[in-house]
Structures are given as C-alpha cells and as structure tokens.
Amino acid sequence: MPYHRQAVSLPWEEVPMEFQKLILALMKALGGAYLAVGITISLLQIQVNKTRNTLAVIIIFVSGIVVTISSLYASLLVRINTPGKAPYYLALLGGILLIAGLYYNIKQTKAHKKSATC
C-alpha cells in the first residue's frame, strides 16, 4: 500500500526482510481476525432475522464497534506519527453502517415484540 512507503520513508524493497515478514504476518493475522468477526456477525444477523434475539443485536454491535475503533485507532496512529496517510474512510463508513444496522435491528425487534403482544 502506498501509505506504508510514506510511513517508513522507504520503498518496500528497501525495508529489511525481517520487518517485511513481520508486517505481512501481522497483516495476515489481522485479516483473519476481521474475517472471523465478519462471519460471526453474519451468522448472528441470520439469527436476529429469524428470532429477533436482542442479545444477538448487542453482540453484533459490540463486536463490530471493536473492529471499527481498532481500525480507526491504527489508521490515526499512522497519520499522526508518520508521514504516511493511512486511509481511515472505510473504517468510518463501516462505523456508520454498523450504527444504521443497529438502528434497523432495534426497530425490527421492537416491531416484532409489539406484534407478538397484540
């Protein structure tokens, strides 16, 4: 990514091999964690759609907000402490979509509970 080169002020080829391996390993581990959270959120959303489970709605939001905040934090650390301009717009968009999803899930859960009591 172009901002990596900006952040360390070196072309990727000049970064020592040990650091390249470390950076790539960390990126792969983080990618795996994001994939796991994404799958978890997807499965929980299916559960919410079927049962209107309020606890699942809360778990979706909390797990999503942890990923969003950690992404924003990492991007802002790079922007503040290096010449690199790490992108943070997708993390912001993810947070906005997460809040929209929370609103929709709460609205649907309340509507389902209202119709069940009538």
N, C-alpha and C positions, 0 to 999 in steps of 0.2 A: 504494500500500500504506500502511496506517495508520502503520507504523513510520517511513516516510520523513518524514511530517509531524512525528512526535515527534522524530526525529533532528535536523532543521533548525529545529524550533520555529516553523514557518511552514506555513500551508495551501499546497497545491501551486500555487494560483493566484497566490500572492504570491512564489513563487520566481522570480527573473529568468529571462526566456525563454531566454537563452543557457545557463544552468545546466540548465534543463528539457531542452533539446535535447541537451546533453552527457550528462546522466544517462540519458535514453532511448536515446541512441546506444550508451552503454556497456552498458546492459541488453540491447539487441538483439545486440550483438557477443558478449556472454557467453552469451546464449541460443543463438546459432548455434554457438558452440564446444561447449556442452553437447549440442546436437543431434548434432554431428559425432562426439563421443565416444560418445554413446548408439548411434548407427548402427554405429560401429566395433566396439563391444563386442558388439552383436547379431550382426554378421557373424562376428566371431571365435568367439562361442559356438556358432554353427552349425557352424563348422569343428571346434571341440572335440567337439561331439556326433558328428560324422561320423568323425573321425580320432583323437581322444584326444591331440591335439598338446599337449605340455607347455608349449612356448614360448607358444602362444596363451593358455593358462591364466595364465601370468605376465603377459603383456601386458594381458589383461583386468583383472587385479587392480591392476597399477601405474597404468593409465590411470584406472581407477575411483577409486583412492585419492587420486590427484592432484586430481580433481574434488571429492571429498568433503572433503579437507583444505582446499582453497582456499575452498570454500563455508563451512565451519566458521570458518575464519580471518576471512573478510569479515564474517560474522554477529557473531562475537565482538568484532571491532573496533568495530562499530556499537554493540553493547551496552555495551562498556566505556567508549567515548569520547564517547557522546552520550546524551541521554535516551531515544532510540529503543530499542525492544525487538524487535530483528530476530529472526525465527524461525530456530532452528537445529535443531529437532527432526527435520525431514525430512532434513537432511544426516546427522544421527546415525543415523537409520533406514537411509538409503542405505548408510552405512558398515557397519552391522550386516548388512544384506542382502548386501553385497559380500563380507564375511568368510564368511557362510554359503555363498555361491556358490563361493568359493574352496575351502572345505572339501569341498563336493559334487563339484566338478570334480576335485580331487586324489583323492578317494576313487574316483570313477569311472575315472579314468586309471589308478590302481594296480590296480583290479579288472580292467580291460581288459588290462593288461600281464601280470597273473598268469594270466589265462585263455589268453593267447596263448602263454605259455611251457609250459603243461601239455599 
